[in-house]
Amino acid sequence: MNRLRPRTVPFGDFVNSAPQYVKEGEDSGYSYLPASTPGKGSYGGYLLTKYNRTPMVYIGSNDGMLHAINGTTGVEEFAYVPKAVMSNLPLLSRTTYGHRFFVDGTPNVGDYYDNGWKTALVGTTGAGGRAVFAMDITVPTLPAFGADKILWEINSTTQPELGYTIGTPQIGRMPNGDWVAILGNGYESFSKRAQLFIIRLTDGAVTKIDTGVGNATTPNGLATPKLIVGSDATIKAIFAGDLLGNLWKFDVKSSGTTIAFSGSPLFQAKIGGVAQPITVQPDMIPHSKGGMMLLFGTGKIYETEDALNTDVQSLYGVWDQTGVPSVSSPTSISGSQSALQKRTLSWSGSNAYAVSNETVDWTSKRGWYMDLNLSTGERLTIDPQIFFDEIVFTTIIPASAVDTCSSDGKSTTFILNAINGNVFPYPTFDTTGDNKVTSADAIIAGKQGGLTFGSTLLKNGPSAIIYQPESSGAGLSGNGTRATAIVPSYNPTRRIWKQILRTD
């Protein structure tokens, strides 16, 4: 009798983990580090070294492993099994096996200095467990890569405030010289409070910044943070949202990291007094008057019952006035939506949105908002993306039935002015169906299509293309010209995992 399940593919399924391609990598600007910083003078040489290294693709899989695949040959170089998922590995061989998440988080890659320049990968188990790990992938091939290249693994056994971290860890340098990974504590931590985790890359030392908001009755958790990095390539501030609609700002100094605005959130997303969950990483753009505009939206889809939730969610652009010359003492934003300029959605045809274009009075308003109230259940769970002065939001509208294998539903792609939330005075979508964006196309705020759980913005000089599975592409440009993406179709897997996680 065959007691094992038949296998026809070499890997488990990839659901919430997105592949990371690594070769020459990003120039993080570390040649501009403060004077006397170790490694400042040698970073340019390290960039040349990276250019010649083996290209690799890293992705987490629900077979219990982070896979490292040679980007040229397609051959797997190595795989890593986090300790946090090892006890569940026997479930994979059962003939009665039902889907379960294992290494489900998207890894991130960044350079750091430790007696020489190196490249670190920081990953999480996402929906598969409460764990985060780091490894040195400077030389990612055998025999140079071995167990000694695993820098650390941290899980909820030793850090009970670490929850299910669905987002992506961020990597950078602190003003005190530490090279760190920064992440929100995620969901379902021990205390159910929203907390920021700062983990030193070299030894795994953990610093937690506790907002104090959340409890067992009103559970909370912090989503993926956004880093503000100064001209000296050092982290200056951190923004992150939580499940109770709070957008937090953390001030980063040599003396430590603290919650800005005397421990209060910069902004609270609410509608009718009801908190709107923030599960995306905010994006940001400098405001012409100084300070930063933070762009984000609300909604969640990680619990099974979320698909049935019809609470109205919103898109937001809020103004952090830190650095505004005329504002001597920046404050948080009181009044929630009443402190912002309202944008009103309306239909423009059967599958497109128009939006009102009122002027924002920056002497009395701290940004803008737009309620997603035309399509029941519409929400933002995909990270927004800035391109020049444009903000790209990709929303989802789940199917009404709770079926984790169904791809039914819709998504809307919005392209708006990031500063004021207005529609641009030129077309940004192909509405004529000729696979080009020209003056013949209609001016709209958003275009609705098939459900997608991902949105990739590929930049090409002054233009970019949005690729979305099971959705049409929309061209963008900084100078009025447009490109169009023809996107292959496949069935995305819905990101609902809480109920599945708790079954064998």
N, C-alpha and C positions, 0 to 999 in steps of 0.2 A: 504494500500500500504506500502510495506517495504521500508523505506527511508534510511536504513542503509545497509552497505555492509555485506554479510555473513562472519563469521569468523570461521575457523576450527582449528586454532593453537593459543597457548597462547601468543606468542611473534610476533613482527614484524620481518622483515628480517634482517639478519646480513650480511653486505657487507664488508666494510673496517675496521670494528672494530673486532679485534682479542680477544678471551677470555683470561682472566688473572686468573690463579689458584693461590690462596693465602692460605697458611697454616703457616708452620714454616717460610717460606720466606727465603730470602738471608741473609747471614752474610755479612754485608757491611763493616766490619773491623773497626767499630767505637770504639772498645777497644783500637785502636792505635791512637786515636785522640790526639792532642797536650796536654801536661801536663796541668792540671788545667781546662780543658774543662769540663763544666757541663755534667754529664752523662757518662763520660769516664769509670769510675769504675763500673758502673751498667749495661753496655750494655750486658755483658755475661749473666746476670740474665734475661734480657729481651728476649734474644734468647730462653731461656728455656720456658718462658711464651708463646712465639709465637708457640712453638712446640705443646702446648696443646690447642691452640685455634681452633675454628670451621673452617674447611676448606670451602673456598668460591670460587665461580667463578664469575667474573665481566665481563660484556660485554655490549657495547652500541648497541642499536637497532633502526631501523627506524620506531618504533612505538612511538618515542619521549622520551624514557627512557633509563637510565643506569640500567641494571638489576643486582641484587645481589642474586645469587643462592647458596643454601646450597650444598657444594660439596659432602656431604654424602647422603643426602636424595633426592636431586634434586628439593626441594621445594624452591620457591622464598622467600627470607627473607625480601627484600624491593626493591623498585625501586625509582629512582630519576629522576625528570623531570627538566632539566635546564630551567631557565627563558627565555633564548634566543630562545627556540623552542616553547614556550607555545602558541604564537599567531598563529602558523600554525597547532596546534593540531586538530581544527575543520575540516581540509581538510581530515583527516583520515576516517571520517565517511561518506563522500560523495560517492554516488553510481558511480559518474563519476571520482573517484580518480585515478590519474596516479601516478606512483612511485615517491617518494620524499625522500630525505635524512633528517634525524633528528639528532640522537646521533650516529654519524658515525665514531668517532675517537677511536683509541685503548688506553685504560687507562694504566697508569703505577703506580706502587706501590713502596714505599720506606719508610724507618724508618727516624724519626726525633726526636729531643729532645725539649720539651716545658714543663718545670717543671716536667719532667718524660718522659720516652721513649714512643713513639707512632708510629703508622703506618698511612701514608697518601696515599690516592688514588688521582691521578691527571688525569683528563680526558678532552677531547675536543669534540666539536660537529662535527669536521672534515668537511665533505662536507655539513653538515646540517646547518652550521651557523658559525659565527665568535665569538666563545666563548671558555673559558677554566674554569674549576671548580676544587675544591679540597674538600675532605672530610676526616674526621678522622675515619678510619675503624679498630682501635685498638680492639674494641669489636664490631663485625659486625652484631650481632643478636639483635632482640627486646627482652626486652624493652630498653636495654642499648643504642642501636642506635636510634637516633631521629633527628629531624630537627637541634638541637643544634650541631650536628656533621658535618654539612656542614660548612666548613671553609670560603669559599668565592666562588663567581662566577664573572668572568670578561668578558665583551663582548665589541663589537666595538662601542657601544653607549658611553661608558666612555673611551674606549681606541681605537680610530679609526685606529691606526696603527696595530691592530690585524686583520689578514685576516683569510682565511680558512686554519686552521692548520691540514693538513692531517697526519703529523707525530706524534710521541709519545713524550710527555713531559719527561724530565729527572729530577731526584731528587738528591740532594746532599747538602753538607755543604761548605759554602764559607769561605775564610780565615778570614773574619771579624766576623765569628761566626754565620752568618745567615744561616738558613735552607731554601732552595729555590727549586722552580720548574723552569726549564730552557727549553725554546722552541723557535724555529724560529717563526717569525710572520706570516708565511704562505703566501697565495696568495690573491691578490685583496684587499690589505689594502688601506687605504685612499690615502696615498702618493705614493703607488706602489714601495716603497723602501724596500730593505732587511734590517731587523732589528732583533736583539736578544732581547728576553723578559726574564727577571730574576724576578721572583715573590716570595716574601717572604711567606713561608707557613703559618706562624702564623697569619698574618693579611692581606695578599693580596697586600702589597705594591709592586709597579711595578717599575723596573728600565729598561730602554730601551737603547740599544747600536745600534746606527744608522750608517750603513755603508755609507749612503749617495748615494748609487748606485741604480738607477731605477727612473722612472717617468711615467707619464700617456702614453707617446708615446712608451717607452720601459719599460713595467712593470716588476717588480722584486719581489722577496720574498724569505725568508730564510727557508730552510728545517730543518729536525730534527738534532739537535746538538749532537756531541760526546764529552764526558767529559774526560779529563785526570785527574785522581785522584792520588795524591801522596801517599807515604808510611804512611803519617799521616791521611789518609782517608779524605783529604780536596782537593777540586777542585783547580787545578793549571792552566789549560788551557781548551779552548773549540774550537772545529772545527765544521764548518757547511758550506754547499754549497748553492748556490742560482740559480735562473732561468737563469742568464746571464753567467753561467759557472765559477763563482768565488768560490774558496775554501778559506774561511776566517779562520783566527786564532785569538782568543780573549785571551789576557793575563789576568789572574785573580790574583789580589793581595789584601792585606788588605785595601789598599787605594782605590780600585775600579777595574772595568773591562774596559779594553781598547782594541782597535784593534791593533794587532801586526803589525810589519813591517811598522811603521809610517802611519798606516791607509790603507795600500795596501793589497790586497789578497795574500795569500801564493802562489796561482797558479791560472791561468786562463785556463779553458778547451776550446780550440778552434780548429777548423779544417778548413783550407782555409780561415781564418779570421772570420769565423762564430762561435759565442758562442754556446756552448753545455750545455743545462740545467742540473743542478745537483739537483735531487729531493730525493736522498737517503741519509740515515745517513752513513757517512764514518765509516770504521773500521780502526784499527791501530795495529801496532806491532813494538816493538823496533828494530831498525837497529843495526846490529853487530858493526858498527863503531860509534854508538851513535845517539841520536835523534830518531825520529819516522818515520815509513812509514805509509802514509795515503792511504787507499784503497777505491776506489769509482768508479762509472761509471756515464754515462750521459744518458739523455732521460726523457721524461715525457709522461703521459697518463691520465691527469686529465681533459682535455678539449676534447669535442667531436671530433673536427677536428684533434686531435693529432694522431688518428689511421691511418690517411692518410699521415702523415708526413714521408718522406723518407730520411731526412737528416742523414748522417752517424754519429753514436754515437760511444763512445769509453769506454774502461775500462782503469783505471789509477792506478798506484802506485807511489806516489810522496814522496820525502824525506824532512821532516822538520829537518834541521840540528841543531836546538836548543839543546844544551847539547853535541854536538860533540866536543871532546877535542881540535881538530886541527882547529876548526872554532871559532874564538874569537867573531865575529859579524855575527850571522846568518842572511841571507837575504831571501827575497822572490824569487820565481823562475821566471826568465824572459824568454821569447821566446816560451812559451807554449810547444807544442809537440817537438820542436827542442831541448829543454833542456833535453829530455828524450830519453831512448833507445827504438827503435821501435820493436814491436813484430808483426809478420805477420801471419795472419790466412790462413789456406788452408783446403780443405775438406779431410777427411780420411774415405772414404766410403760414404754411402748415408745419414747418420745422425750423423756424428761425425766430430769434428774439430781437426786439428793438428796446432801446433804453432811453429814458429822459435825460436831457443834457443841460441841467441847470448849472449855473455858475456857483462855485464854492466860495463863500466869503471867509477867507482865512483869518480874518480878525475875530470871528466868532465861532468858527467850526474847526474841528480837529481831524477832519477827514471825510469819508463818504461810506455809505453802505447800500447794499442792494438785497432785498429779500427775494428768495427763490420761491415765489408763491404761485407760479403758473402751472408747474408740473408737480403733482403730489409726490412727496418723498424725495425731492431733489436735494442734493447735499454735496459738499466738497470733502472728499477723502483722498484726493490726489494732490500732491504738492504743487502749488502755483509756481510759475516760472516767469522771470523778468527777461525781456529781450528789448534792449535799448529803453525806450520809454513805454513799452507795451507790457501789459501783464496778461498772461495766459492762464485762465482757469479752466479746468476740465472737471465737470461735475458728473455725478452718477444718479440715475433714477432707477432703483432696484425694482424688479418685478414684485407684484403684490404677494405672490405665493412664496413661502419660505422653502426654497429648494436649493441646497448648496451645490447641486450639479447643474443647475440651470444657468444659461447665459442670457435669459430674457431680461429685458430692461433697456434703458437708453442712457446716453451721455450727451452732455452739451459742452461744446468748446466755446469759451468767451475770449475775445480779444478786446481789451479796453485800455484807455489811458491810465497808467499806473498811478499818476498823481491825483487826478480828479474823478476817475471812474467813467469818463465820457467815452462815447463812440468816436473813433477817428473820422475825419471828413473825407476818407477815401476807402475803397473796398479792401477788406482783409480776408474775404472768403470767396471761393468759387461758387457762385449761386446759379450760373448759367449751365453748368455741367460740361464745360469744354476743357476741363482739367487745367485751366489757367485762371489767374486772378488779374483782371484787367478793369478798365473803367466801365466796361459793360456790366460788371457785376454790381449787385445791390449793396448798399451800405447797411450792415446789420451788426448787432452786438454779439450774437452768438448763434451757432448752428447746431442743431440736434441730430444725432445719428445713433448707431448701434452702441450697445453698452461696451465700455472699455474700462479697465482698471489700471491703465498705464498711459502715459503721454510723454513722448520723447521729443525734445526740441533739438534738432540738428542745425547748428549754425554754419553758415557759409558766407563769410564776409558780412555785407550789409543785409543779407537775407537769411532766412531759416525755414525749415520745414518741420511741421509737427507730424510725427508718426504715431498712430494709434491703432492698436488691434481692434478689429470689428467696428471701425469708424472711418469716416473720410478725413483726408488731410486738409490742413488749412495753411496757406502760405503767409509768411510774414516778411516785412522788409523795413529797414530803417530809412529808405529813401524813396518809397512809393512804389517800387517794383515788387512783384510778387512771384513766388514759386508755388507749385502745387505738388502735394504728395499723393501718390496712388498707393494705398495701404493694403497689404495682403490681409486676408480674413482668416481668423481662427477663433475657436471658442475659448474666451477667457474663463478662468475659474474664479468664482466669487470668493471674496475675502471674508468669509464668515467661518470662525474656527472655534469659538468657545464651546459649543455643544459637542462638536466632534472630538475636541481635545479631551473631554472627560469620559469618553467611551473607550473600551478596549477593542 
